[in-house]
Amino acid sequence: MKTHSLASWFVVFLLITLCIGCASPSQPTRFYRLDAAIDKLGAVDLTPRPGGVVIGIDAVELAGYLDRPQIVERTSTHRLQLYEFDQWAGSLQENLLALISERLQQQLSAMQVIAYPWPQGLKPDYELKLAIQRFERVEDRIELQGLWTLVKTDRRQIMLMQQSRLQEPIQGATIEAGVVTASAAASRLSKQIAEQLLQQIESEKVR
């Protein structure tokens, strides 16, 4: 009887321990966005500008391992770490598209930059396609690699195709410091693209 009683109490103790473990609060998830300040900017004027060049940005494509909520860090050549409790707020793909669109519009102020899907009645003269192949923290820096293509819409002709590789040093050891630097890297990529687009489009005008 005593043995049976002890065994019963042991089972009850285990059940209570499991219930306490299940009831304990889990670690809260922290959410981040690239350069969240862009959400505070004024409305974008989508009214067609007579005679102005319109550049349309297709949806930014992400490498499969980046297309997820968790923030990714490369810990070695062949190993990635996913931070389960540090995640992107919303879609990283849409966040990048919004940031790059805004930065390009700032750089190409004489032109009109729109993001896919195009507003009704507004057709781009050029389409920019961007594929992000690498975008992660590596030790004390952010590494960004992307392939971008400029297409002449009416002729479906590729005017430019380039691959960009960028590194930005992180000022700090926190995840948030890495996100701040990731915003800077994406902005720098946008600036490089804008400079090449402007050069290409201006060269076509003089032909």
C-alpha angles and dihedrals in degrees: 000000000000091000091050091048093050091049091051093050090048091054091048090050091052092049092050091049092051092048092051090050092050093047095051113104116258124228111282117246117240119214128207139187132196109254095339089191090084088074089066096056122108126264118293115240108234095176108128112254112221110243093359124131114248119206118194122200116211119215109292111249118221129203109255096252090056096049096090138088096251122089110243129220126184109225096177140354092280104023133080129189121211117204105220094190096040109067143159115262102237121335119344087206093058091041091055092046091053094047096046092046091052094046093048091051089053092050095042098043093155091058133057120246120197132176126225129298091055118227113255112275094015115105120181122235089211133024122212116206117192129188118187109210099173132016116153148112115271111186105297099354145055116240119204126183124175141164116216132184132194114209127191100230102211095048097031086227124153107235099175137010121180140159119220127201118189137176125194123186115234117232100212141012101254128102089242091056088054092051091050089052091045088057090052091050092051090048091051090051089051090052092051091049092048092052092051093045092050092049092049096046094045091050090055091054093060095050 
